[in-house]
Amino acid sequence: MRVFITGGTGLIGTAVVAELLGNGHTVLALARSDDSAKAAEAAGAETLRGGLADLDAVRAGATQSDGVIHLAFANDFSSPEALAQAIAEETAAITTMGEALAGSDRPFVVVSGTPWIPGRASTEADPLPTDGPVGGRGRTVIATLGLAERGVRATAVRLPRTVHNEGNGGFAGLLTNIARQSGVSGYPGDGAQRWPAVHALDAAVLFRLALEKAPADSSWHAVDDEGDAVRDIAAVIGRRLGLPVQSVPAETYGPLGPVFATDQPSSSAHTREALGWEPTHPSLLADLENIQP
């Protein structure tokens, strides 16, 4: 299958490209810079120059391919306005690619986060949130899954709060960066809230499986660790960086403060049973031991 991928040179995308190429697919990667193009080509992918905001480019990529995996996101959490702009940019790109795929029965794999359900681990059957700081992403994914009625095999891989590799990535990576800047390895509240996690190489396998065989209008959880307490994550970060570990105000994390403070464990039992997905790489707490002081 010739697969068009956005975000193919990020932490997750690099793993997905390698997984696709290693299993007989070819890859056309959207590349917004010379460095991104060189990285994608070095990995063995073809490249299409353009960014997520270049709707002509994303339309062309989808049109030229047998399937699409969308991973790109601006990841600007500096302010509510910046986050809203990133979500709007992503929504326009996903909508454009979906229109290009309509009536073709080709696969379209999009990404979201796992939902949070009070009092229990979320499952694949639970709805995505459509309000709050990232509610716009949930609304876009729900609309994309509706493309099943227009002849698109649209499916969603829901990523946990941390997708990691060699101690980097996801919300745990943000905690690490903030700790380096502030001199404190912090966590909001009492730190008992739980975050799910998965290794990037395991997530990449699930993206391939969803592309190859997931039915239309289906959602899957790329979850290995069902939920690590945030204070335990902060404790490893603090030990690796030689910094004190303590509670800090949720406002420390800007527009993501309410999300960081929420207990949000998640299950992948259905995903494992239905798609035969089984994570094999290190857990988050083990992988954080790779953080360099």
N, C-alpha and C positions, 0 to 999 in steps of 0.2 A: 504494500500500500504506500502511495506517496502522501506523506503527512505534512500539512502546513502547521507550524507551531509558532506561537507568539511567546515571548519570554524564554526563548530557548537557550540563553546563555546565563541565566540566573542560577541560584543554588539548586532549585528544583528542576528547572529546564535543562540544565547540563546533564543531570541524571536521566531525565526523560529521553533526551536525544540519544544518549548512549544506549539506553534500553531499547529504543526503537530500532536503531541501526544494528544492534546485536541480535535482533530477532527478525531480520530480513526485510525491514521497511526502509524506505528512503525518506529523507527529511528535507523540507524547504523551510528555512528559518527566517523569520522577520528580524532584520538587523538595523537598528537605528543609528549605529556609529561604525566607523572603520574598525575599532577594537572589537565590537560585537561580531562584525562580519568575519574578521580574522579568526576569532575564537570558534565560531560556528563551523567555518570551513575547515579549521584544523581538526575538529571533531568528526568531520566527514559529511557535514550537511551542505546542501546548496543554500544560497542566501537570496533574500529579497530585501532590498534596501527600503527603509521606512520605519516610522514609529507607530505607536498605537493610535495616535491622533491622525495619521495619514490614512484616511478611509479608502482612498483609491488603492493603496498598497494592500491593506488587509482584505479588500474585496478581491483583488487580483490573486492573492495567495489562496484564498478559499476556493476560488473558481478553478485554479490550476491543480487542485489536489483531490485525492480520494477520501480524505478525512482531515479534520482540524482538531488540534488541541490548543486551547487558549490558557495561557499562564501569566501573561504580562499584566503588571499593575504598577502604577507610579510609586506606591509605598511612601507617600508623603503624608506623615501623620503630625506635621508641625503645627497645624491649626485646623479647626473645623472646616474652614473655607478651603484649605488645601486638600483635605480629605474628600470633601464634596466634589471638588474639581476632578480629582483622580477617579472617583466613582463615575462621574459623568462621562469622562473620556473613555473609560472602559465600557460603559453601557453603549455608547455610540459605536464602538468597534465591534462588540459582540452582536449588536443588532445588524450591522452591515454584513458581517460574515454569515449570520443566520439567513439573511435575505438571499445571499449568494448561493447558499446550499439548499434553499427551498425546492421541494419536488424531486430531489436527487436520491433520497434514501441513504445519503452518505452520513458517517458518524461525525458528531460535533461534541467534543468533550470540553465542558467548561468547569470552572473551579469556584468553590465557595468555602466558607468555614463550617465547622460542625455547629449545630444549634445548641443552645443551653436550655435545659428543662429543669425547673426547680425540683429538688429532692431525689433526682435519679440521673443516671447516665443517658444521654440522648441516643436515639437510634436512627437508622436510615429512614424510618417511617415518620419521624417528627418533622414538622414544617420548619423552614428557615425563618428567622426573624425578619420582619419588614419595616421595623422602626429602629430607633437608636442610631449611633454614629455610623454603623455600616449597613443599616437597613436597606439602603439603595442597592447594594450588591445582591442582597437576598431577592429583592423584587426583580432584578435583571435576570438572575438565574431561573427564577420561577417562570418568567416570560419565555426564556430560552427553552426550557423543558416543554413548554406548550407548542414549540415548533414540531413536535411529534405529529400534530394534526396537519402539518403542511409538508409532510414527507421528509423530515430530517430526523435521523436517529440521534437525537439530542440526549445527553446524559451528563450528570454532574458528579465530580469527585469532590467530596467535602474534606478539606484539610483541617487538621487540628491546629491548636494555637501555636505549636512549635513543630516545624519541619526542620530537622537538624542534620548536620554532617560535619564531623571533626570539630564539634563544639560550637559551630556557628549556625545561625539561622533562626527565624521565627521570633515569637515573643520572648523566649529565653535569650535569644541573641540581643534583643532590645534591652532586656534587663542587664546583660553584660556590658553593652555600650554605655548605658546610663551609669552603671557602677564605675566604669573607668573614668567617666567625666565628673561624677559627683564625689568619688572617694568613699561611697557607701554602697554595699550590695543590699538594695532595698526590696521590699515587697509591700503591697497595699494591705491595710487592715491587719488581721492576725495571721495572714499567710496560709490559712487552712484551706482556702479555695484551691480547687484542683484544675490543672490544665492537661488535656490530652496531648500526645506527641507521637511523632513517627520519624524514622530515619528517611532521608531523601531518597536513598536507593530503593527502599521498600515502597515508598510512595510512587516512584517511577514505574515499578512493576504494575501497580494498580492502574495507573493511567493507560498503560499498554493494554491491559486486560479489558478496561472499559472501552477503549477504541475498537478492539477486535471483536468483542462479543456482548457487550452490555445492551440490553433492549432499550428502545426509546422511552423517554420520560421516566428514567430511573436515577436513583441517587445512591452513592456509595461512600463509605467512611474509611478514609486512609488513616486508621488509628491503630497504633501498636500499644503504647502506654495509655490505659484508659483514663488515668488522671493522677498526676504528680502534684503534691502540695507545693504551692508557690514558694513557701518559706524553705522547703527542701531544695528547690531549684536555686534559690538565692544563697543557701548555705554552701552549695558546691561552688557557685560563682565566687562568693566571698573567700572561700578557702583557696581557690586557685589564684585569685588576684591579690590575696593577702589584705583583704579589706573587711571592716566590721559589717555585720549582718544585722539589719534592724528594719522595723516597720517605718514606712514613709507615707505621706499623704497621697491619696489617689490622684490628686491634681499634678503630681510629679510626672505623670504619664500623658498629660495633655488630653486630647479628645478621646484617647483610648482608656483613660482612667476608669470609667464605668465598666468597660469590658475586662480590664485587668483585675478588677475587684470581684468579679463574678465567679462563682463556683460552676464549672462547666465540663464535668467529665463526659466521656462519650464512648460508645460501644461500636465495634465493627463485626459483631457476630454474624449478621446477615451477609455482609460483604465477603467474609471468609468462606461461609458455606456456599453462597451462590456463585462466586467467581473463582473459588479455589485459591484465594490470596492468602499467603502466610508470611508475615514479616520474619526476617532472619538476621537483621543487623542490630547493633547495640541500642539499648534503651537510651532515653534522654539523659538520665542521671549518670549513666556510664559514659556516654559520649561527651558530656560536659567536662569530664576529666581531661579532655584534649585542649581546653582553654589554656592559652599561654599567658603567663604573668606579664 
